Amino acid sequence: MTEYETPALEIDGLGIRLPGEQAARPILDGVTLRVRAGETVGLVGESGSGKSVACRSVLGLLPPRARTSGEVRVAGRDVLAMNRAELAGLRAGQVAMIFQDPRASVNPLRRVGDFLTEGLRGAGTPAAAAENRAEELLDAVGIRDPRGALRRYPHQFSGGMLQRVVIAAALAGEPALLVADEPTTALDVTTQAEIIAILTRLQAARGTGMLFVTHDLELASAICDRVYVMYAGRIVETNGTDALFDRPRHPYTAGLLACTPHIEAAAAAPRPIPGRPVSLAEAPPGCAFAARCAHAQPRCSEETPELAHHGDGLAACHRADEGIKL
Ligand SMILES: Nc1ncnc2c1ncn2[C@@H]1O[C@H](COP(=O)(O)OP(=O)(O)OP(=O)(O)O)[C@@H](O)[C@H]1O
């Protein structure tokens, strides 16, 4: 792409607070990320770091009374400023989301054909043309007998086959951006590999940008061009995938890699990160990771490190330039 092309996704300084029992709870702080056309960008981090909330913000799918600051633009359009009709148009066109559990994305009482054609029909495509298009899409995701599949109900498909249907539906509106939130976690290993292969092949062929959320660093290293690492509601490091995994600058990234035996070839056994992750609401002053970090100094518990340039990437660590062996 040229440098003038509009990115599929631009998130700038996104802050989100959700209503809590007493006061609003901060969930995300200053999240900035980009996905360019045709690029696969990973978002990784432990449970509760805010990955899903960040993804949902891209579709304007935040809980009622969520308070936001910053900007989220899909294909140049500001999502946080959209009204309901504009959001519905966005979800039918520019952006599609694939969730972990395909059964949560479909209505069990409606035929797969209705699910696949409703967006096309809503956009004015005549019934017969929408059905032909749905068949093509099912064929593209490797469903045999696409015409027969259109007449079937979701319970007549395995989880892996239904996730293919969901991917077909996601691609129906030719979106600029796909948001995939742990799309294979609920599937068995062989099916996972098939789904990833389909997703990456179709995304590359169509030039769609993809934001891919995963706990699985090995998978991220295999499919992502760039990766953002999230901890306690903030981006703590980002870089091209190879640079990030070869030379992490943030001890949290290094900790995640050390838990992943196939990536950390030298490690005989995976080494878990000590302690447990905190949410942004629980995070103490300073660096939220300091209490779990073997390299923390007094300054780390006092000043929150900014995300700043180190080497080719960005890292939010006071010691990122010291060349300490992580
Ligand atoms: N609807 C909601 N109402 C209140 N708090 C929420 C809601 N959804 C998420 N949260 C809180 O927001 C924080 C971030 O959650 P999120 O689900 O985005 O994390 P995650 O990184 O996606 O975790 P996981 O990998 O387990 O899905 C957590 O502290 C969670 O409790």
The ligand as an SDF file (V2000), in Angstrom:
LIG
                    3D

 31 33  0  0  0  0  0  0  0  0999 V2000
  -19.4340   -5.8070   30.0070 N   0  0  0  0  0  0  0  0  0  0  0  0
  -18.5200   -5.5400   30.9360 C   0  0  0  0  0  0  0  0  0  0  0  0
  -18.8500   -4.9000   32.0760 N   0  0  0  0  0  0  0  0  0  0  0  0
  -17.9220   -4.6400   33.0170 C   0  0  0  0  0  0  0  0  0  0  0  0
  -16.6190   -4.9650   32.9230 N   0  0  0  0  0  0  0  0  0  0  0  0
  -16.2190   -5.6120   31.8120 C   0  0  0  0  0  0  0  0  0  0  0  0
  -17.1340   -5.9400   30.7540 C   0  0  0  0  0  0  0  0  0  0  0  0
  -16.4450   -6.5740   29.7780 N   0  0  0  0  0  0  0  0  0  0  0  0
  -15.1610   -6.6410   30.2050 C   0  0  0  0  0  0  0  0  0  0  0  0
  -15.0230   -6.0640   31.4220 N   0  0  0  0  0  0  0  0  0  0  0  0
  -13.7660   -5.9160   32.1840 C   0  0  0  0  0  0  0  0  0  0  0  0
  -12.8230   -5.3210   31.3220 O   0  0  0  0  0  0  0  0  0  0  0  0
  -11.5190   -5.8430   31.5560 C   0  0  0  0  0  0  0  0  0  0  0  0
  -10.9480   -6.3180   30.2460 C   0  0  0  0  0  0  0  0  0  0  0  0
  -11.6900   -7.4480   29.8000 O   0  0  0  0  0  0  0  0  0  0  0  0
  -11.4840   -8.1430   28.3720 P   0  0  0  0  0  0  0  0  0  0  0  0
  -12.5420   -9.1880   28.2350 O   0  0  0  0  0  0  0  0  0  0  0  0
  -11.3770   -7.1020   27.3330 O   0  0  0  0  0  0  0  0  0  0  0  0
  -10.0720   -8.8260   28.5560 O   0  0  0  0  0  0  0  0  0  0  0  0
   -9.3470   -9.8420   27.5710 P   0  0  0  0  0  0  0  0  0  0  0  0
   -7.9380   -9.4000   27.4840 O   0  0  0  0  0  0  0  0  0  0  0  0
  -10.1060   -9.9420   26.3000 O   0  0  0  0  0  0  0  0  0  0  0  0
   -9.4540  -11.2070   28.3620 O   0  0  0  0  0  0  0  0  0  0  0  0
   -9.7150  -12.6860   27.8010 P   0  0  0  0  0  0  0  0  0  0  0  0
   -8.4420  -13.0670   27.1110 O   0  0  0  0  0  0  0  0  0  0  0  0
   -9.9870  -13.4770   29.0340 O   0  0  0  0  0  0  0  0  0  0  0  0
  -10.8870  -12.5950   26.8640 O   0  0  0  0  0  0  0  0  0  0  0  0
  -11.6710   -6.9310   32.6020 C   0  0  0  0  0  0  0  0  0  0  0  0
  -11.2890   -6.3810   33.8490 O   0  0  0  0  0  0  0  0  0  0  0  0
  -13.1420   -7.2520   32.5650 C   0  0  0  0  0  0  0  0  0  0  0  0
  -13.5740   -7.6650   33.8440 O   0  0  0  0  0  0  0  0  0  0  0  0
  1  2  1  0
  2  3  1  0
  2  7  2  0
  3  4  2  0
  4  5  1  0
  5  6  2  0
  6  7  1  0
  6 10  1  0
  7  8  1  0
  8  9  2  0
  9 10  1  0
 10 11  1  0
 11 12  1  0
 11 30  1  0
 12 13  1  0
 13 14  1  0
 13 28  1  0
 14 15  1  0
 15 16  1  0
 16 17  2  0
 16 18  1  0
 16 19  1  0
 19 20  1  0
 20 21  2  0
 20 22  1  0
 20 23  1  0
 23 24  1  0
 24 25  2  0
 24 26  1  0
 24 27  1  0
 28 29  1  0
 28 30  1  0
 30 31  1  0
M  END
$$$$
